[in-house]
Amino acid sequence: MSTRRQLDPATEPATLACLRRELHRIPEIGLQLPKTQARLVRELEQLGLEFTTGSSISSIVAIVRGAGRGPAVLLRADMDALPLLEPEGVDYRSEHEGAMHACGHDIHMAGLIGAARILTAQRHTFNGDVVLMFQPGEERRGGARIMIEDGVLDAAHQRVGAAFAVHVGPGRLGQFMTRPGTLLAGSNELRVTIHGKGGHGSTPHTARNPVPVLIAVATAIERFTSERVNPFDPVIATTTLLRAGELVNVIPEEAQLAATVRTLSEENVGLIRDELVPLISNIAEAHGTRASVGFIVDYPVMVNDPSLTSRAGEIIRTHYGADRFELLAEPRMGSEDFAYVAQSVPSSMIFIGCSPEDIDLHSAASLHSPQVLLDDSVLDDHATLLANLAMDWLTTGAHPSSSQPDDIAAPKVR
């Protein structure tokens, strides 16, 4: 079993852990992240890499050129934070009130910078280009889609032939996890407004109360996903918002509902659109009201390329130990806009657990919780895995008929 070098920012001021904590202090939300972008640009300038910044969003695309012409591969890190108030407890707490890196994107950025350092130092050992994609707006803003439209996949001498991403989260420290095929669910929104007729609470017969209709709709959504959906291709529809009325004795004109809908196949996206949406309208009409129904597809299903993912598992077992790789039996119902990249080129995403070792994993806070704790001692492995995936693919993956190279070393990065 390989060992992890503990990064100590007190004695190693240039470590990735220090960079991660700098980034953690300046979280920014959405597509415009000027402070975060400026900090990453400084790192890329120090490495002497060519890069461009987005014209409409705070994206960065950098390129590590190898020794000669060859194929291109992409490595991605997301940059944005969440609108959460970070509690007291760490000395690198957010300095931006109401914003927090609670999804590990600060670690992702530092890890990709670490990979850039390795690749820059070893660029003489491979041919081809590595495109570094620093992406804002992952949290429901579709930043990956925007960067694809802006040409990130064609930023090198030729279109990238593969893409990789590593995502941290709660779990056993340093444990890598992934699976071929469907890895993460697609994310969709269902929004319903019931239009009734307002009135006095004492005379409901003169009104058309939208509140009980909305309750009937919420119940119908629950029954639909349990009765109309194949249990081996599940859909999760979670009602998260109910809004109606202001005064207890007034029947409101309208009532609103919103639900997040997670799907694992395009077939079920069609099922929701073609059957559930009309059902909601019919329920409203049956009660003498009218429904406005919006079904919004946010992110597609994240599908890992089987060949890339199999090779990634081999690399992890070789360099970090077989006991540190877990092949997930089932997809996870979270979503990721790296799925847009995976729709365009063969891609693979790998998870790495980074809960502090003194935390009970059964009670560890989840991502998107202000209580989440993520240990940046995984950064060395995060960076070397990204670098190894890129160099391995440039050497063998782009030319599968060629012989396998000698073991790629997992160099330490500072």
C-alpha positions as CSV (number, residue, x, y, z in Angstrom):
1,M,0.0,0.0,0.0
2,S,1.4,3.4,-0.9
3,T,1.7,6.1,1.7
4,R,0.5,9.7,1.4
5,R,2.9,12.5,2.3
6,Q,1.1,14.9,4.7
7,L,1.2,18.5,3.4
8,D,2.1,21.0,6.1
9,P,1.4,24.6,5.0
10,A,3.3,25.9,8.0
11,T,6.6,24.5,6.8
12,E,5.9,24.2,3.0
13,P,4.5,27.6,2.0
14,A,4.3,26.6,-1.7
15,T,2.3,23.4,-1.2
16,L,-1.0,22.7,-2.9
17,A,-2.6,22.7,0.5
18,C,-1.7,26.4,0.9
19,L,-3.1,27.2,-2.5
20,R,-6.3,25.3,-1.7
21,R,-6.7,27.3,1.5
22,E,-6.1,30.6,-0.2
23,L,-8.8,29.6,-2.7
24,H,-11.1,28.5,0.1
25,R,-10.9,32.0,1.7
26,I,-12.1,33.7,-1.5
27,P,-15.2,31.7,-2.7
28,E,-17.2,33.2,-5.5
29,I,-20.5,32.1,-6.9
30,G,-21.7,31.5,-10.4
31,L,-20.0,32.4,-13.7
32,Q,-18.1,35.5,-12.7
33,L,-15.2,34.6,-10.4
34,P,-12.6,37.4,-10.8
35,K,-10.6,36.8,-7.6
36,T,-10.4,33.1,-8.1
37,Q,-9.5,33.5,-11.8
38,A,-6.7,36.0,-10.9
39,R,-5.2,33.6,-8.3
40,L,-5.1,30.7,-10.8
41,V,-3.7,32.9,-13.5
42,R,-0.7,33.7,-11.3
43,E,0.0,30.0,-10.9
44,L,-0.2,29.5,-14.7
45,E,2.1,32.4,-15.4
46,Q,4.7,31.1,-13.0
47,L,4.6,27.8,-14.9
48,G,5.1,29.7,-18.2
49,L,2.0,28.1,-19.8
50,E,0.0,29.6,-22.6
51,F,-3.6,30.3,-21.5
52,T,-6.7,32.2,-22.4
53,T,-9.5,33.6,-20.2
54,G,-13.1,33.6,-21.1
55,S,-14.7,36.7,-22.7
56,S,-18.1,36.3,-21.0
57,I,-17.4,34.1,-18.0
58,S,-14.4,33.7,-15.7
59,S,-13.1,30.6,-17.3
60,I,-9.4,29.7,-18.0
61,V,-8.1,27.4,-20.7
62,A,-4.4,26.5,-20.4
63,I,-2.3,24.1,-22.5
64,V,0.7,22.1,-21.6
65,R,2.6,21.3,-24.9
66,G,4.5,18.1,-25.0
67,A,7.8,17.5,-26.8
68,G,6.2,17.1,-30.2
69,R,3.0,17.1,-32.1
70,G,0.4,14.5,-31.0
71,P,-3.1,14.0,-29.7
72,A,-4.8,16.1,-27.1
73,V,-6.4,15.2,-23.8
74,L,-8.4,17.4,-21.4
75,L,-8.3,17.7,-17.6
76,R,-11.0,19.6,-15.9
77,A,-11.5,21.4,-12.5
78,D,-14.6,23.4,-11.5
79,M,-14.1,26.8,-9.7
80,D,-17.4,28.1,-8.2
81,A,-18.6,28.0,-4.6
82,L,-22.0,27.7,-3.0
83,P,-24.2,30.4,-1.4
84,L,-23.7,29.1,2.1
85,L,-22.6,30.7,5.4
86,E,-19.5,28.9,6.6
87,P,-19.4,28.2,10.3
88,E,-16.5,28.9,12.6
89,G,-14.0,26.2,13.0
90,V,-11.1,26.5,10.5
91,D,-8.4,29.1,10.3
92,Y,-8.9,29.5,6.5
93,R,-12.7,30.2,6.8
94,S,-14.4,32.0,3.9
95,E,-13.8,35.8,3.9
96,H,-16.8,36.3,1.7
97,E,-19.9,36.2,3.9
98,G,-22.6,34.0,2.5
99,A,-20.3,32.0,0.1
100,M,-18.4,28.8,0.9
101,H,-16.5,26.1,-1.0
102,A,-18.7,23.3,0.3
103,C,-18.4,21.0,-2.8
104,G,-14.6,20.7,-2.9
105,H,-14.0,22.9,-5.9
106,D,-11.1,24.6,-4.1
107,I,-9.4,21.2,-3.9
108,H,-10.2,20.5,-7.5
109,M,-8.5,23.7,-8.6
110,A,-5.4,23.1,-6.5
111,G,-5.2,19.5,-7.7
112,L,-5.3,20.6,-11.4
113,I,-2.6,23.2,-10.7
114,G,-0.6,20.3,-9.2
115,A,-1.1,18.2,-12.3
116,A,0.0,21.2,-14.4
117,R,3.2,21.4,-12.4
118,I,3.9,17.7,-13.0
119,L,3.1,17.8,-16.7
120,T,5.2,20.9,-17.2
121,A,8.2,19.3,-15.5
122,Q,7.7,16.1,-17.6
123,R,6.6,17.6,-20.9
124,H,9.7,16.3,-22.6
125,T,8.5,12.7,-22.0
126,F,5.3,12.8,-24.1
127,N,4.0,14.1,-27.4
128,G,0.8,15.9,-27.7
129,D,-1.1,18.5,-25.7
130,V,-2.9,18.6,-22.3
131,V,-5.8,21.1,-22.1
132,L,-6.4,22.4,-18.6
133,M,-10.1,23.4,-18.2
134,F,-10.8,25.7,-15.3
135,Q,-14.6,26.0,-15.3
136,P,-16.8,28.4,-13.4
137,G,-20.6,27.9,-12.9
138,E,-20.8,24.2,-12.3
139,E,-23.4,24.6,-9.6
140,R,-26.5,24.8,-11.9
141,R,-25.1,27.4,-14.2
142,G,-23.9,25.2,-17.0
143,G,-20.4,26.5,-17.2
144,A,-19.1,23.4,-19.0
145,R,-21.7,23.8,-21.8
146,I,-20.7,27.5,-22.2
147,M,-17.0,26.6,-22.4
148,I,-17.7,23.9,-25.0
149,E,-19.6,26.5,-27.0
150,D,-16.5,28.8,-26.6
151,G,-14.2,26.1,-28.0
152,V,-12.4,24.5,-25.1
153,L,-12.5,21.1,-26.8
154,D,-10.6,22.5,-29.8
155,A,-8.1,24.7,-27.8
156,A,-5.1,22.5,-28.8
157,H,-3.7,21.7,-32.2
158,Q,-6.5,19.3,-32.6
159,R,-9.8,18.4,-30.9
160,V,-9.3,16.6,-27.6
161,G,-9.7,12.8,-27.8
162,A,-10.5,12.1,-24.1
163,A,-11.3,14.0,-20.9
164,F,-10.8,13.3,-17.2
165,A,-12.0,14.8,-14.0
166,V,-11.5,13.9,-10.3
167,H,-14.2,14.9,-7.8
168,V,-13.6,14.9,-4.0
169,G,-16.2,14.1,-1.4
170,P,-16.8,12.6,2.0
171,G,-15.4,9.1,2.3
172,R,-12.4,7.1,3.5
173,L,-9.4,9.4,3.1
174,G,-7.6,8.6,-0.2
175,Q,-10.1,6.0,-1.4
176,F,-10.7,6.2,-5.2
177,M,-14.1,5.2,-6.6
178,T,-15.7,5.1,-10.0
179,R,-17.6,2.8,-12.4
180,P,-17.9,2.4,-16.2
181,G,-21.1,3.6,-17.8
182,T,-23.7,5.7,-16.0
183,L,-22.0,7.3,-13.0
184,L,-24.2,10.2,-12.1
185,A,-27.9,11.1,-12.7
186,G,-29.2,13.8,-14.9
187,S,-30.6,16.8,-13.1
188,N,-34.0,18.2,-14.0
189,E,-36.5,20.7,-12.5
190,L,-40.3,20.4,-12.3
191,R,-42.1,23.7,-11.6
192,V,-45.8,23.9,-11.2
193,T,-48.2,26.8,-10.6
194,I,-51.8,26.1,-10.0
195,H,-54.0,29.0,-11.0
196,G,-57.3,29.1,-9.0
197,K,-59.7,31.8,-7.9
198,G,-59.1,33.6,-4.6
199,G,-61.7,34.3,-2.0
200,H,-62.5,34.3,1.7
201,G,-61.6,31.3,3.8
202,S,-65.1,31.2,5.2
203,T,-66.7,30.7,1.8
204,P,-64.6,28.2,-0.2
205,H,-67.5,27.3,-2.4
206,T,-67.3,30.8,-4.1
207,A,-63.6,30.3,-4.9
208,R,-61.3,27.7,-6.5
209,N,-58.7,27.0,-3.9
210,P,-55.4,26.0,-5.5
211,V,-53.9,24.7,-2.3
212,P,-55.6,21.3,-2.1
213,V,-55.0,20.9,-5.9
214,L,-51.3,21.5,-5.3
215,I,-51.3,18.8,-2.6
216,A,-52.9,16.4,-5.0
217,V,-50.2,17.2,-7.6
218,A,-47.5,16.6,-5.0
219,T,-49.0,13.2,-4.2
220,A,-49.4,12.3,-7.9
221,I,-45.7,13.0,-8.5
222,E,-44.8,10.6,-5.7
223,R,-47.1,7.9,-7.0
224,F,-46.0,8.4,-10.6
225,T,-42.3,7.7,-9.8
226,S,-43.2,4.6,-7.8
227,E,-45.8,3.2,-10.2
228,R,-44.9,4.3,-13.7
229,V,-41.1,4.1,-13.6
230,N,-39.1,0.9,-14.1
231,P,-37.4,0.2,-10.7
232,F,-34.3,-0.9,-12.4
233,D,-34.0,2.5,-14.1
234,P,-35.1,4.7,-11.2
235,V,-36.3,8.3,-11.1
236,I,-36.1,10.3,-7.9
237,A,-38.5,13.2,-7.8
238,T,-38.2,15.2,-4.6
239,T,-40.6,18.0,-3.9
240,T,-38.5,20.8,-2.3
241,L,-40.7,23.9,-2.5
242,L,-44.4,24.6,-1.7
243,R,-45.6,28.2,-1.7
244,A,-49.2,29.5,-1.3
245,G,-50.9,32.4,0.4
246,E,-50.0,35.0,2.9
247,L,-53.0,35.2,5.3
248,V,-54.8,32.3,7.1
249,N,-58.3,33.5,6.2
250,V,-57.6,34.3,2.5
251,I,-57.8,31.7,-0.3
252,P,-54.9,32.6,-2.6
253,E,-55.1,33.0,-6.3
254,E,-52.1,30.7,-7.0
255,A,-50.0,28.0,-5.4
256,Q,-46.6,26.8,-6.5
257,L,-44.5,23.7,-6.3
258,A,-41.0,22.8,-7.4
259,A,-39.3,19.4,-7.4
260,T,-35.8,18.2,-8.4
261,V,-36.0,15.2,-10.7
262,R,-33.0,12.9,-11.1
263,T,-33.0,10.5,-14.0
264,L,-30.5,7.8,-15.2
265,S,-31.7,7.6,-18.8
266,E,-33.0,9.7,-21.6
267,E,-36.1,7.4,-21.8
268,N,-37.2,8.5,-18.4
269,V,-36.7,12.2,-19.3
270,G,-39.2,11.6,-22.1
271,L,-41.5,9.7,-19.7
272,I,-41.6,12.7,-17.3
273,R,-42.2,15.1,-20.2
274,D,-44.7,13.0,-22.1
275,E,-46.8,11.6,-19.2
276,L,-46.2,13.3,-15.9
277,V,-46.5,16.9,-17.2
278,P,-49.9,16.2,-18.9
279,L,-51.1,14.3,-15.8
280,I,-50.5,17.4,-13.7
281,S,-52.5,19.6,-16.1
282,N,-55.3,17.1,-16.0
283,I,-55.4,17.0,-12.2
284,A,-55.7,20.8,-12.2
285,E,-58.5,20.8,-14.8
286,A,-60.4,18.1,-12.8
287,H,-60.5,20.5,-9.9
288,G,-61.7,23.5,-11.9
289,T,-58.3,25.1,-11.9
290,R,-55.4,25.5,-14.4
291,A,-51.8,24.4,-14.2
292,S,-48.7,26.0,-15.7
293,V,-46.1,23.3,-15.8
294,G,-42.4,23.7,-16.6
295,F,-40.0,20.8,-17.0
296,I,-36.4,22.0,-17.3
297,V,-33.5,19.7,-18.2
298,D,-30.5,21.1,-16.3
299,Y,-27.7,18.5,-16.7
300,P,-27.6,15.3,-18.7
301,V,-26.7,11.9,-17.3
302,M,-22.9,11.6,-16.6
303,V,-21.7,8.5,-18.5
304,N,-18.1,7.2,-18.1
305,D,-16.4,5.7,-21.1
306,P,-15.8,2.0,-20.2
307,S,-12.4,1.8,-21.8
308,L,-11.0,5.0,-20.2
309,T,-12.5,4.0,-16.9
310,S,-11.1,0.5,-17.0
311,R,-7.6,2.0,-17.7
312,A,-8.0,4.5,-14.9
313,G,-8.7,1.7,-12.5
314,E,-5.5,0.0,-13.6
315,I,-3.5,3.1,-13.0
316,I,-5.0,3.6,-9.6
317,R,-4.3,0.1,-8.5
318,T,-0.7,0.3,-9.8
319,H,0.3,3.6,-8.3
320,Y,-1.8,3.8,-5.2
321,G,-2.6,0.2,-4.2
322,A,-5.4,-2.2,-5.0
323,D,-7.0,-1.6,-1.6
324,R,-7.5,2.1,-2.5
325,F,-9.7,1.5,-5.5
326,E,-13.4,0.7,-5.3
327,L,-15.6,-0.2,-8.3
328,L,-19.0,1.3,-7.5
329,A,-21.9,-1.1,-8.0
330,E,-24.5,1.5,-8.7
331,P,-24.7,5.1,-10.1
332,R,-25.0,8.0,-7.7
333,M,-28.0,10.3,-8.0
334,G,-26.1,13.5,-7.8
335,S,-25.4,15.4,-11.0
336,E,-22.4,17.1,-12.7
337,D,-22.1,19.3,-15.7
338,F,-18.9,17.5,-16.7
339,A,-21.6,15.4,-18.3
340,Y,-21.7,17.9,-21.2
341,V,-18.0,17.1,-21.9
342,A,-18.7,13.4,-21.7
343,Q,-21.5,13.9,-24.3
344,S,-18.9,15.3,-26.7
345,V,-15.8,13.2,-26.1
346,P,-14.9,9.9,-24.3
347,S,-14.6,10.9,-20.7
348,S,-14.1,9.5,-17.2
349,M,-14.7,10.9,-13.8
350,I,-13.2,9.4,-10.6
351,F,-14.2,10.2,-7.0
352,I,-11.7,10.4,-4.1
353,G,-12.7,10.3,-0.5
354,C,-11.3,13.0,1.7
355,S,-12.9,13.0,5.1
356,P,-10.5,13.7,7.9
357,E,-9.4,10.4,9.5
358,D,-10.8,11.3,12.9
359,I,-14.3,11.7,11.6
360,D,-17.0,9.0,11.8
361,L,-17.8,8.3,8.2
362,H,-21.4,7.4,9.0
363,S,-22.1,10.8,10.5
364,A,-19.9,12.9,8.1
365,A,-21.6,15.9,6.6
366,S,-22.3,15.6,2.9
367,L,-21.2,17.9,0.1
368,H,-23.3,21.1,-0.1
369,S,-23.6,21.2,3.7
370,P,-21.9,24.1,5.6
371,Q,-20.7,21.4,8.0
372,V,-18.7,19.4,5.5
373,L,-15.0,18.9,6.2
374,L,-12.6,17.9,3.5
375,D,-8.9,17.0,4.1
376,D,-6.5,18.5,1.7
377,S,-3.8,15.9,2.3
378,V,-5.3,14.1,-0.7
379,L,-4.0,16.8,-3.0
380,D,-0.7,15.0,-3.8
381,D,-2.7,12.0,-5.0
382,H,-5.3,14.1,-6.7
383,A,-2.6,15.9,-8.8
384,T,-0.6,12.8,-9.7
385,L,-3.6,10.9,-10.7
386,L,-4.7,13.6,-13.1
387,A,-1.2,13.9,-14.5
388,N,-0.8,10.1,-14.9
389,L,-4.2,9.8,-16.6
390,A,-3.2,12.4,-19.2
391,M,0.3,11.1,-19.8
392,D,-0.9,7.5,-20.0
393,W,-3.6,8.4,-22.5
394,L,-1.3,10.4,-24.7
395,T,1.2,7.5,-24.7
396,T,-1.1,4.5,-25.1
397,G,-4.8,5.5,-25.0
398,A,-4.7,7.5,-28.2
399,H,-2.9,4.6,-29.9
400,P,-4.5,1.5,-28.4
401,S,-2.6,-0.8,-30.8
402,S,0.8,0.3,-29.4
403,S,2.5,-1.6,-26.7
404,Q,2.0,-0.6,-23.1
405,P,4.7,1.7,-21.7
406,D,6.7,1.1,-18.6
407,D,5.0,2.1,-15.4
408,I,4.5,5.9,-15.2
409,A,6.0,7.2,-12.0
410,A,3.8,9.1,-9.6
411,P,6.1,12.0,-8.8
412,K,5.6,14.2,-5.7
413,V,4.4,17.7,-6.4
414,R,4.9,20.9,-4.4
